[in-house]
Amino acid sequence: MAIQSSAALQTLLNQIHRKSYPAYKGTKGAYQFQRYILSIDHVQGDPFASPSKISIRVSGKDARFPSKLFDTYEKRIALEDYLIRKFHQSIEQYNFKAKGSGKSGLLSVSQCHQEILDRTACTINPSNGDILLHMEIGFPANGRTINAQELSRILFDFLPSCVQNTLFYAKLDQKKLEQIHDLAEDQTYIRKQLKELNLVAFVANGSILPRESGISPRPLKDAVPFVSPQSLEITLNLPHHGKLTGMGIPKGITLIVGGGYHGKSTLLNALELGVYNHIAGDGREYVITDDSAVKLRAEDGRSIKHTDISMFINHLPNKKDTTSFYTEDASGSTSQAANVIEAMEAGSSLFLIDEDTSATNFMIRDELMQRVVNRSKEPITPFIERARMLYEQYGISSIIVAGSSGSYFHIADSILQMDQYVPLDITAFAKQEAKAFPLPDYEHLALPNTPDYKRCPRQNSAFRLQGKCKIKTHGKDTVQLNRTTVDLRYVEQLVDHEQTTALGYMIKQLEAYSFDGKKNLRTLIDSLYETLAKKGLSEIAPNTNMALPRRQELFAALNRYRDLKL
């Protein structure tokens, strides 16, 4: 695409002023401004349609960010995240300052939350430091008549100021940039230490885990800072922060107990989001969890696509095959069993479970129930009978929140009691008390077969016939591919609607180019992530704001995609 001068754009705007709205289409193209290139990539059809898509490119030679700020993946993502936040702050002062109908004068860029995600909104080329930022602008109009003077204000007055103040190293707080670099390196260091120290998670002393409310991710003011029990306390020597003390949760089975409202689920929630790095000031920036961890729960009504759930469910009265189980409307226990197996298929080495959102009959069957209803008459093998085997045979640890069932005391390696948001190590005491309530003998149970992961999706014929696939995201809970809705409400580690958008386009990419009935899901997803690592997330949907989900969430989305053909 030929790059025109900014003067040519100004001339064009003068020519189309007060013409009908479609004349804006002629502005599409790239224009050289002072120290950056502005590209108009997509022009909205009318003032009430989705805003126009704009990109801004600054060369590395002009931006002059030191390479040490983006020479690793983690540091680059942290810097990109910061630039998006700064740009968002800058354009907010000009939002809707240009007047008109519909979305006239809208200025928007991806809104980042507490987690640091790999986003298409801003990308830095690691080889040369070039910066590419995507944003949206509502091209102004009066009714459906172009108001080019207002657009000229946006492109020639508002935007240059924002770009100059946010995308150039010399204009930014260099001390703050250093802090972002240091935090990213420290967080990466802790993640590596988890593996070396045989831990699944680390929670720093002084962390603020409670949130403002159920709908606010910001830290709660006057919350009780986290303090590790001495028995689990470890000290790490971080590259920049120096010595940092906190709780190291070892591999194995960890049980979190305590009374209601004492912080059990708060701790678990912090751990489930610890798969992401968090910004400074969040309170959880030093809460780091094994990044393959999956939160498991019951999910009544979800579809199951030929998943081998025989490890937990067998010998159904209707003789239905559980090594390739299919249903469009799963029960609580069946859905949770499928979630376990699918998490194993996705490569998870840590399960996070809260009894509040679990199916009771999947988690446990007490001794009295086993006496009344004979084991041979119960198709469900509860999780308590498999948790130890999952760890010893497959290396999968579990962190379980329990408030009502003490049976898990017997199998737990570590037991924490939350007391007014303070964790206490009660392992020895709980084990002693549990001796008075012996469990049925699980040792005699035969080891189940390793689940079969040979599911090989073939292309959906309807998808092929329809040609184009329209992707529509509804918050972070659902994504629609044409008329098929993928329900992600209970995929609890999704944190941003842009991840959900990415999942829609990733499914589309797989449907269009990869599903052949020969390669299994693991192979297909591995291949896709290798491609994205080389070419970037925008490869699958240029000019679309997306955030990279984990492979665990892509597995989850595909497993809930009702049009998946197996």
QUILINQUI-V487632 format. One record per run of one state. SS is the DSSP state (H for helix, E for strand, - for the rest). FROM is the first residue (numbers start at 1). LEN is the number of residues. Records with the same first field share a line. If there is no record, write none. Layout:
BEGIN
SS = FROM-LEN, FROM-LEN
END
This chain:
BEGIN
- = 1-2, 17-3, 28-1, 34-2, 43-9, 59-1, 64-3, 70-3, 93-14, 109-6, 117-2, 120-2, 125-6, 138-3, 143-2, 147-1, 167-2, 172-2, 197-2, 205-6, 214-2, 220-10, 239-3, 251-2, 258-6, 274-3, 279-8, 290-4, 297-7, 308-5, 314-11, 328-4, 346-4, 358-2, 364-3, 373-2, 378-2, 381-2, 386-1, 395-2, 402-5, 410-4, 420-2, 426-1, 435-23, 459-2, 467-4, 475-3, 482-2, 488-9, 514-7, 536-1, 541-6, 548-3, 560-5, 566-1
E = 3-3, 20-1, 29-5, 36-7, 52-7, 107-2, 115-2, 119-1, 122-3, 131-7, 141-2, 145-2, 199-6, 211-3, 216-4, 233-6, 242-9, 253-5, 277-2, 287-3, 294-3, 304-4, 313-1, 325-3, 350-5, 380-1, 397-5, 414-6, 422-4, 458-1, 471-4, 478-4, 484-4, 547-1, 565-1
H = 6-11, 21-7, 60-4, 67-3, 73-20, 148-19, 169-3, 174-23, 230-3, 264-10, 332-14, 355-3, 360-4, 367-6, 375-3, 383-3, 387-8, 407-3, 427-8, 461-6, 497-17, 521-15, 537-4, 551-9
END
